[in-house]
Amino acid sequence: MARFHGVYPAIVTPLTEDREIDRDGTHKVVNYLIENGIHGISALGSTGECAGLSKAQRRIYIETVIEAAAGRVTVMSGANGTVFEDVVADLKMAGEVGAAAALTPPPFYYPLSVEAVIDYFEALAEVSPVPIFLYHIPRMTKVPIAVEAVEQLARHPNIAGLKDSDGNLAYFAEVARVANEVDDFSAFTGGDSMFYPSLVVGGHGIIGAGVNAAPAEEVAVYNAFKAGDHQKALKAQHALNPMLTTYRGGVFPAGVKATLAARGLCGTTMTRPIPSATADEVKAVRAHMESLGMLSGQPVAAD
């Protein structure tokens, strides 16, 4: 199993006005992201409204993303829930449609010990047809994946890495240390504003919401770092940071989808109960993006 690396958008899920999967919008978003140099796609995560989509919608969406990617980049699915058997079903679905891995958080609701977290992921890994990517996002799940758990789980042959969305660089540095002591285990940040620092401490890439809004700028950070040009990478990070303010309005991830609507790539409809961005809000996002030079040469949705 090769180590995952590079820039992955935590891709949004375009929806029609009646809240079905927008296949045309999905193709447009996937093509736009690939044309801007991304290395892979992570679908059905938090930015992809995983918690608001039915099982049938999840399958249609990941199939559509894989179809649109057409083998040009790696596609990772999501597998999440509170019922073990339901998560296993998501993992099996990911394998059936051809996903390369599945981003999997611990189940929310019950507080879990380190030992319980280890047991949960090891049990999933034993039956999953695709490698599991651990998803550390305690502000959503209320269940952390402690470094002690990572140290054990990283050695499982069917656990491929960890995405950290907690924003704690000290924690991420420890995860990166573990990752670099183990073959084929990747440490990915979920924090767009800390992408460059995450690479400095040994990270291998990003699965970020901000990649939807500024894919080329995120790729520039990664490419400069991999080329050994730290000054250029830091400059690229500084150029990226203001762009990350464009999607922070409304209830997450409505603002992320609004940045793609401002490019004319998809609509703004969200799964319930997340309020969709209004036409006026999209205008404001578009104006913000224009002020930062983000829309040069890109399609812009009509008023």
C-alpha positions as CSV (number, residue, x, y, z in Angstrom):
1,M,0.0,0.0,0.0
2,A,1.6,3.2,-1.2
3,R,1.7,6.2,1.2
4,F,-1.0,8.8,0.4
5,H,0.3,12.3,-0.1
6,G,-0.5,15.7,-1.6
7,V,-3.4,18.1,-1.8
8,Y,-6.9,16.6,-1.4
9,P,-10.1,18.8,-1.4
10,A,-12.6,17.7,1.2
11,I,-15.0,18.1,-1.6
12,V,-18.5,19.5,-1.3
13,T,-21.6,17.6,-2.4
14,P,-23.4,19.6,-5.1
15,L,-27.2,19.1,-4.7
16,T,-30.2,20.0,-6.9
17,E,-32.9,22.3,-5.5
18,D,-34.9,19.3,-4.4
19,R,-31.8,18.0,-2.6
20,E,-30.8,15.2,-4.9
21,I,-27.2,14.6,-6.0
22,D,-26.4,17.1,-8.8
23,R,-24.4,14.9,-11.1
24,D,-23.6,17.7,-13.6
25,G,-22.4,20.0,-10.8
26,T,-20.3,17.2,-9.4
27,H,-18.6,16.7,-12.8
28,K,-17.9,20.5,-13.0
29,V,-16.5,20.7,-9.5
30,V,-14.3,17.6,-9.9
31,N,-12.9,18.8,-13.3
32,Y,-12.2,22.3,-11.9
33,L,-10.3,20.9,-9.0
34,I,-8.3,18.5,-11.1
35,E,-7.5,21.2,-13.6
36,N,-5.9,23.2,-10.7
37,G,-3.5,20.4,-9.9
38,I,-4.9,18.6,-6.9
39,H,-3.5,15.1,-6.2
40,G,-6.7,13.4,-4.9
41,I,-10.2,13.9,-3.7
42,S,-11.8,13.1,-0.3
43,A,-15.6,12.8,-0.7
44,L,-18.3,12.3,1.9
45,G,-16.5,14.0,4.8
46,S,-17.7,16.9,6.9
47,T,-17.5,19.4,4.0
48,G,-19.3,16.9,1.9
49,E,-22.3,16.9,4.3
50,C,-21.8,13.2,5.1
51,A,-24.2,13.3,8.1
52,G,-27.1,14.7,6.0
53,L,-27.0,12.3,3.1
54,S,-28.9,9.0,2.8
55,K,-27.1,5.7,2.1
56,A,-28.5,5.8,-1.4
57,Q,-27.3,9.4,-2.0
58,R,-23.8,8.6,-0.6
59,R,-23.5,5.8,-3.1
60,I,-24.7,7.9,-6.1
61,Y,-22.3,10.7,-5.1
62,I,-19.1,8.7,-4.7
63,E,-19.9,6.8,-7.9
64,T,-20.3,10.2,-9.6
65,V,-17.1,11.6,-8.2
66,I,-15.2,8.5,-9.3
67,E,-16.8,8.7,-12.7
68,A,-15.8,12.3,-13.1
69,A,-12.3,11.8,-11.8
70,A,-11.9,9.1,-14.5
71,G,-8.7,7.7,-13.0
72,R,-6.9,11.1,-13.1
73,V,-6.5,11.3,-9.3
74,T,-7.0,9.1,-6.2
75,V,-10.6,9.2,-4.7
76,M,-11.2,8.6,-1.0
77,S,-14.7,8.0,0.3
78,G,-16.2,8.5,3.7
79,A,-17.6,6.0,6.2
80,N,-19.2,7.3,9.3
81,G,-22.0,6.8,11.8
82,T,-22.8,5.5,15.3
83,V,-23.8,2.0,14.3
84,F,-20.9,-0.3,13.7
85,E,-22.7,-2.4,11.0
86,D,-23.7,0.8,9.2
87,V,-20.1,1.9,9.0
88,V,-19.1,-1.5,7.8
89,A,-21.7,-1.2,5.1
90,D,-20.2,2.2,4.0
91,L,-16.8,0.6,3.9
92,K,-18.1,-2.2,1.7
93,M,-19.8,0.3,-0.5
94,A,-16.5,2.2,-0.9
95,G,-14.8,-1.0,-2.0
96,E,-17.6,-1.8,-4.5
97,V,-17.4,1.6,-6.2
98,G,-13.6,1.6,-6.4
99,A,-12.6,4.1,-3.7
100,A,-8.9,4.0,-2.7
101,A,-9.6,4.4,1.0
102,A,-12.3,5.5,3.4
103,L,-12.0,8.5,5.9
104,T,-13.6,7.2,9.1
105,P,-14.2,9.1,12.3
106,P,-14.9,7.4,15.7
107,P,-18.6,7.3,16.5
108,F,-20.0,10.3,18.3
109,Y,-22.3,10.2,21.4
110,Y,-20.6,7.9,23.9
111,P,-17.3,9.0,25.5
112,L,-14.7,6.4,24.6
113,S,-11.4,5.4,26.2
114,V,-8.2,5.1,24.3
115,E,-8.6,1.3,24.4
116,A,-12.2,1.5,23.1
117,V,-11.1,3.7,20.2
118,I,-8.3,1.2,19.3
119,D,-10.7,-1.7,19.5
120,Y,-13.3,0.1,17.3
121,F,-10.8,0.9,14.5
122,E,-9.1,-2.5,14.6
123,A,-12.4,-4.2,14.3
124,L,-13.3,-2.1,11.3
125,A,-9.9,-2.6,9.7
126,E,-10.3,-6.3,9.9
127,V,-13.4,-6.4,7.8
128,S,-12.9,-3.4,5.5
129,P,-12.2,-4.1,1.8
130,V,-10.5,-0.7,1.6
131,P,-7.8,0.9,3.7
132,I,-9.1,3.1,6.6
133,F,-8.0,6.7,7.1
134,L,-8.6,7.7,10.7
135,Y,-10.5,11.0,11.0
136,H,-9.6,13.0,14.1
137,I,-12.2,15.7,14.5
138,P,-13.2,15.8,18.2
139,R,-15.1,19.1,18.0
140,M,-17.7,17.1,15.9
141,T,-17.4,13.6,17.4
142,K,-16.4,14.6,21.0
143,V,-14.1,11.5,20.8
144,P,-10.4,12.2,20.3
145,I,-8.0,9.7,18.7
146,A,-5.1,10.0,21.2
147,V,-1.5,9.7,20.1
148,E,-1.3,6.4,22.1
149,A,-4.1,5.0,19.9
150,V,-2.4,6.3,16.7
151,E,0.9,4.5,17.7
152,Q,-0.9,1.2,17.8
153,L,-3.3,1.7,14.9
154,A,-0.6,3.0,12.5
155,R,0.9,-0.5,12.5
156,H,-2.3,-2.2,11.3
157,P,-1.8,-3.2,7.6
158,N,-5.3,-1.9,6.7
159,I,-5.1,1.5,8.3
160,A,-3.5,4.0,5.9
161,G,-3.3,7.3,7.8
162,L,-4.9,10.0,9.8
163,K,-6.5,13.3,9.0
164,D,-6.3,15.8,11.9
165,S,-8.9,18.5,12.0
166,D,-8.3,19.6,15.6
167,G,-5.9,22.4,14.7
168,N,-3.4,21.5,17.4
169,L,0.1,21.6,15.8
170,A,1.7,19.9,18.8
171,Y,-0.7,16.9,18.4
172,F,-0.2,16.8,14.7
173,A,3.6,16.8,15.1
174,E,3.3,13.7,17.3
175,V,1.1,12.0,14.7
176,A,3.6,12.9,12.0
177,R,6.4,11.5,14.1
178,V,4.5,8.2,14.4
179,A,3.6,8.3,10.6
180,N,7.3,8.7,9.7
181,E,8.3,5.7,11.8
182,V,5.8,3.4,10.0
183,D,5.9,2.5,6.4
184,D,2.8,3.6,4.4
185,F,1.0,5.5,7.1
186,S,0.2,9.1,6.2
187,A,-0.4,12.2,8.4
188,F,-2.7,14.7,6.8
189,T,-3.8,18.0,8.2
190,G,-7.3,19.3,7.8
191,G,-6.3,22.8,8.6
192,D,-5.7,24.9,5.5
193,S,-4.2,27.8,7.5
194,M,-1.6,25.4,9.0
195,F,-0.7,23.5,5.8
196,Y,2.9,24.7,5.6
197,P,3.6,24.2,9.3
198,S,2.2,20.7,9.1
199,L,4.6,19.8,6.3
200,V,7.5,21.2,8.2
201,V,6.8,18.9,11.2
202,G,6.6,15.8,8.9
203,G,3.1,15.8,7.4
204,H,2.3,14.3,4.1
205,G,-0.6,16.4,2.8
206,I,-3.9,18.0,3.4
207,I,-7.5,17.1,3.2
208,G,-9.0,20.6,3.4
209,A,-12.2,22.4,2.9
210,G,-10.3,25.4,1.7
211,V,-9.0,23.4,-1.3
212,N,-12.4,23.9,-2.8
213,A,-12.0,27.6,-2.7
214,A,-8.3,27.9,-3.6
215,P,-7.0,24.7,-5.1
216,A,-4.1,26.2,-7.1
217,E,-2.9,28.1,-4.1
218,E,-2.9,25.0,-1.8
219,V,-1.0,23.0,-4.5
220,A,1.5,25.9,-4.7
221,V,2.3,25.4,-1.0
222,Y,2.8,21.7,-1.4
223,N,4.8,21.9,-4.6
224,A,7.2,24.5,-3.3
225,F,7.8,22.5,-0.1
226,K,8.4,19.3,-2.0
227,A,10.9,21.2,-4.2
228,G,12.8,22.2,-1.1
229,D,12.0,25.9,-1.4
230,H,10.7,26.8,2.1
231,Q,10.7,30.5,1.4
232,K,8.4,30.1,-1.6
233,A,6.2,27.6,0.3
234,L,5.8,30.1,3.2
235,K,5.0,32.9,0.8
236,A,2.4,30.7,-0.9
237,Q,0.9,30.0,2.6
238,H,0.7,33.7,3.3
239,A,-1.0,34.3,0.0
240,L,-3.5,31.5,0.7
241,N,-4.5,32.6,4.2
242,P,-6.7,35.6,3.2
243,M,-8.5,33.4,0.7
244,L,-9.6,31.1,3.5
245,T,-11.9,33.9,4.9
246,T,-14.1,33.7,1.8
247,Y,-16.0,30.6,3.0
248,R,-16.4,31.2,6.7
249,G,-19.9,32.7,6.7
250,G,-23.1,30.9,7.6
251,V,-23.3,27.4,9.0
252,F,-20.3,25.2,7.8
253,P,-20.0,24.1,5.1
254,A,-22.5,26.4,3.3
255,G,-19.8,29.0,2.8
256,V,-17.5,26.5,1.1
257,K,-20.3,25.6,-1.4
258,A,-20.9,29.3,-1.9
259,T,-17.4,29.8,-3.2
260,L,-18.0,27.2,-5.9
261,A,-21.4,28.7,-6.7
262,A,-19.5,32.1,-7.2
263,R,-17.5,30.3,-9.9
264,G,-20.6,29.0,-11.6
265,L,-19.8,25.4,-10.8
266,C,-22.8,24.3,-8.7
267,G,-25.7,25.6,-6.7
268,T,-25.9,26.4,-3.0
269,T,-28.5,23.9,-1.8
270,M,-27.5,22.2,1.5
271,T,-28.8,19.1,3.3
272,R,-31.2,19.9,6.1
273,P,-30.9,21.4,8.6
274,I,-28.0,23.5,7.2
275,P,-29.2,26.8,5.8
276,S,-28.2,27.3,2.2
277,A,-26.4,30.5,1.2
278,T,-28.8,33.1,-0.3
279,A,-28.3,34.9,-3.6
280,D,-27.1,38.0,-1.6
281,E,-24.7,35.9,0.4
282,V,-23.2,34.4,-2.8
283,K,-22.8,38.0,-4.2
284,A,-20.9,39.0,-1.1
285,V,-18.7,35.9,-1.3
286,R,-18.1,36.6,-5.0
287,A,-17.2,40.2,-4.3
288,H,-14.8,39.0,-1.5
289,M,-13.2,36.5,-3.9
290,E,-12.9,39.2,-6.6
291,S,-11.2,41.5,-4.2
292,L,-8.5,38.9,-3.6
293,G,-8.1,38.1,-7.3
294,M,-9.5,34.6,-7.0
295,L,-11.9,34.8,-9.9
296,S,-9.5,35.8,-12.7
297,G,-10.3,33.6,-15.7
298,Q,-12.9,31.5,-13.8
299,P,-16.6,31.2,-14.7
300,V,-18.9,33.2,-12.6
301,A,-22.5,32.4,-11.9
302,A,-25.1,34.7,-13.4
303,D,-27.1,36.9,-11.0
